[in-house]
Amino acid sequence: MYQLRCGRNLLAALAIALSLEGCRGILAPVGPIGSAEKTLLLNSLAIMLAIVIPTILVTVTFAWWFRESNPRARYRPAWAYSGRLELIVWSIPALAIFFLGGVAWISSHELDPARPLPGKTQPLEIDVVALDWKWLFIYPQQGVASINRLVIPTGVPLDLRLTSATVLNVFFVPRLGSQIYTMNGMVAQLNLQADEAGVYQGLAAHFSGDGFSDMHFEVHAVSPADFTDWAAGTRTNGPVLDDTSYRGLLRQTQNVKPYTYRSVEPGLFRAILNQKLPPGDGPAAVEE
């Protein structure tokens, strides 16, 4: 029994640690989108606490005041209605909903994923393809591509076009913000930016099969000069991403280590998007 309790306590501690790790990522943004979403989250929390905290205090006060041992508490069974009390009871949540709706309305327009970010430099275009179970990143301006590693320059707006070669999935980098769905045959627009150099975790936030739990990637935010050097070095090593090699990526694989392609066949992302190339192979047939 003691070992069982210890095991349960360990699982509870692990669950709390994982949840706090996720909050730490969202609440420690490194870009303008993530910072704006953090502000929205905290503002919404403050508005909701304006109802929650008074409700808790009033509940505790009522329980204490109308306790059996309090002779000063008046019990009035004939009391049925108070217009002033009704006004207070309904006006407070109505105001909270009004404020929450206003905050959500304004933020939904300001944080539109397809809205370009202001910047002094031209945005970096990146095409993203969700595969089973890995991520493909194509850099059309640099003519290179990578698997499970997204290298970006700091301070430069990112113009991401996302699609899926297989089932529905979700692209999410918690410290950059704005998770977005990827769907086969459709393109989603997402604009992000990293203002601080570092390595950040990206993940698939939608269940997509057996390899879902390992379908994550690294975001390496480096200086613009280092990004230029990385792109130049990538063009000298690695295979070529063309129709044949892309069809090889369609096979379901797990725990794929990051690697790069030195060149990309022109129009490959458009062919994937327009379904001129086949979708993912899916699970292999089981012979009976």
N, C-alpha and C positions, 0 to 999 in steps of 0.2 A: 504493500500500500504506500509506503514511504517513497519507493522508487517511482511509483505511478504519479504521486503528487509532484515529485521533482521533475519528472518528464513533462507534466502539464505546465509547470511553472517555467520550464525552459522554453517550451513552445510559445507560451504567452509572451515571454521576454523577447523572443526572436520576432514575433509578429509586431510587437511594439517598436522594436529597433528598425524593422523594415519600413514600417509606416512613417517613422520619424525621418528615415533616410529619404523617402519620397518627398516629404514635406520640406526637407532641407534643400532639395534640388529646386522645387518650385519657389520656395521663399528665399532663394539665393540667386536671383537672375543675373545674367551677364550681358544682357542686351536690352534695347528699348521695348521690344514686345513683351519680354518676360517681366520687365519692371512695371510696365503698364498693367499687365495682368495681376501682378502681385498687389498693386494699389487697388485694383478693382476688387480683388478677393478680400483685402482687409477692410475696405469701405463697406462692402456687403456684410461682412461679419459684424462690424460696428453697428450697422443699421438693425440687424437682426437681434443683437444683444440688447438694443434699446427696448425690445419687447421681452426677451428671455429673462434678463436680470430682474426687472421690476416684477415679472410674474412669479419668479422664485421667491423674491422678498415678500410679496403679498401673501403667497401661499404659506410661507413659514410664519408670518405675522398672524394670519387668521388661525392657524393651528395652535399657536401659542396663546393667543388672546381667548379663544373659545374652548380652552382646555377645561376639563371637568372641575379642577381645583380653583378656578378663577370666579369668585362670587360677583365680580363687577360686570362680567359678560352678560349682555341682555339677549335673551332668546325671544324672538318675535315671529311666531309661526304664521301670523296673519299678514305679514308683509309680503307683497307680491311684485311691485313694480316701482322703478325710479327712472324717470326720463333722463335726469342728469347722469345717473350711473350708466344707462344704456348708451348715452352719447360718448362717455369716456371709454367704455368697453369696445365700441365699434370704431371710434375715431383713431385710436392708437394703432391698431393693425392696419387700418385703411391708409394712414399716413406712411407706415412702414412699407406697405406694398407700393404706394405711390413713389416713394424715394427709391426703392429697389428697381422699380420699372424704369424710372428716369435714368438711373445709373446704368442699367443694362442697355437701354436704348442708345444712349450716347456712346457707351463703350463698344457696342456691337458695330457701330459705324466707324469709330476711330481705329478699332482693331480688326477690321475686315482683312482676312488673310490675303486677299488679292490686291489690297491697296499698297501701292509702291511706297517704300520708305524714303524719306528725304535724305539726301546725302550729296556731298561734293564730288563723289566719284560715281562712275557708271556701275550699275549693279552687276554682280557676277551671276551668270546664268548656270543653273545646275538642273539636270534632268534626273529624276529619281524613279526607280522601278522596284516595286516590292515583288520578290520572288519567294519560292519555297526552299529553304527558309533563310534568306539572306537579302541584303540590300545592294542594289546596283546604282552607282552614282556616275553620271556622264557629264563631262565638262565640255560643252560644244565649242566654247571660245578657245579653249586650250587644246582640244582634240584628244583628250585622254579620258580614262574612266577608272573607277576603283570599286572594289567589293568590300563592304562592311567597314569602310573608313571614309569619312567625309572630312576633307581638308579645306579650310576656309580662311580667308584673310580677315583680320580684325578691322573694325571700323568701316567695312565695305558692305553695302546692302546686298542681300542674297535674293535672287529671283528664282525660286524653285518651281518646277513643273513636275507633278507627281502622278503616277499611274501604277496599276498593278498588273502583273503578267499572269496572276492566278486569282485567288479569292480576295474578297474584301479585306483590307488591312488598315492600320492607322500608323502614321509617321509622327513620332513625338520625341522632342529633345527638351526635357523638363526645364533646364536652365536657360533655354532660348525662348520657350513658350510656343503656344498655338499648335496643338496637335491637330492633325487633319486626316481625313479618310482618303484612301487610295482605292480606285475601282478599275476593273478591267474595261478597256474601251473608252475610258473617260479620263480627263486631265483635271487636276486640282492645282490651283495657284496658291503659293505660300511665299510670303516675304518675311525674312528674318535678318538679324544682324547680331554679331558677337562683338562686344566692345572690349573684352578682356581676353588675353591669350591664356590658353589652357586646354585640357583634355576633358571633354564632357560626354556623358553617356546618352546615347540615343536608343530607342527601343520600338518594337512593334507593340502597340497598345490594344490589339484586337486579336482574339484567339483565332488561329489559322491552321491548326493541325498539330501533329506530333512534335515538330521542331519549333513551335512557337516560343517556348521558354528561353531558347538560345538565340532567338532572332533579334539580336541587338548589334549596335555598331558604335564606333568611337567618332567623336567630332573633335578634330584637332584645329583649334583656332590659333593661327600663327600670324606674324607680321606680314604685311603685303610683300616685302622683299623676300621673306622666307617662302611665301606661297609661290612667288614667281620661280624661285630656285627649285621648289618641289615639282612644279609643273614641267620645268625644263628637264629635270632629272628623270621624271616619269616617262618622258618621251624617248628616253634612251634604253629603257629596259622593259621587259614583260611581253606578253603576247598581244595579238591584235584582236580587238572586239569587232567581229563581223557576224554575218548571218550564221555561219557554222558554229563559231564559239558561243554565240548567244543561245543557240539551241541546246548546247551543252549545259548552260546555266539553268535551263528549264527543269532539269532533273532535280528531284527533291534531295537536298543535302543538309546536314546539320553541323553546327560548330565549325563553320567555315572561317578560316583565318584570313585576315585582310590581305589583299594583293591588288595590283594595278595592271592596267592595259596601256601600252605605249601609244596606241592610236585607236580611233573609233571610226567605223564605217559611216560616212555621211548619211543622214536621214534615218539612222537606225531607230532612234526614239520615236520618230513619226511613224515608222512602220509598225512598231510595237503598239503605239496608241491607236492606229487605224486598223489593228488586228490583221495586218498583212503577214505578220509572223504568228505562229500558233501560240496558244496559251500554255501554261505550265502542264507538265505531263501528269501530275497528280500521283496518287499512290499506285505502286505496282500491283498488278493483278495477282491474286493468290491462287495458285494451282491446287485443285482439290484432288 
